[in-house]
């Protein structure tokens, strides 16, 4: 069995990808993205793809139209270093630590918004 060689990493391509993520959407795309909730996004994605309505997904099935990945572009290196340090302190992977921090942060933000009401 042959071992496939990885393609060389192109830093310029990575920067272009990140710059495109930072750029504001085009006017036509803004009009098309009127849904704000994940459920509305999932419903509109299902309609756009021409899929039929499906019953509620089972526990192990991921909802269609809802992204599974998120690309994070660090605003500065301090946040990336802090994530690595906390992950090492907890003896967890950076991925698990980032998910845990995101969950805690979202819970705190939700609590802040509910207390303002």
FENJO-V452031 format. One record per pair of residues at least 6 apart in sequence whose ideal C-beta (glycine too) atoms are under 8 Angstrom apart, sorted by the first residue. I is the first residue (numbers start at 1). J is the second residue. D is the distance in whole Angstrom. If there is no record, write none. Layout:
# FENJO-V452031
I|J|D / I|J|D
This chain:
# FENJO-V452031
18|73|5 / 21|71|6 / 21|73|6 / 22|73|7 / 25|33|7 / 35|41|5 / 35|43|7 / 35|44|5 / 38|66|6 / 41|65|6 / 41|66|7 / 42|63|5 / 42|64|6 / 42|65|4 / 42|66|5 / 43|65|7 / 44|65|7 / 45|64|7 / 45|65|3 / 46|53|8 / 46|64|6 / 46|65|5 / 49|64|8 / 49|65|8 / 51|64|7 / 54|64|7 / 57|63|5 / 57|64|8 / 62|68|6 / 72|98|8 / 74|80|5 / 83|94|6 / 83|97|6 / 83|98|6 / 83|101|7 / 84|94|6 / 86|97|6 / 86|101|7 / 87|93|6 / 87|94|5 / 87|96|8 / 87|97|4 / 90|97|6 / 92|100|8
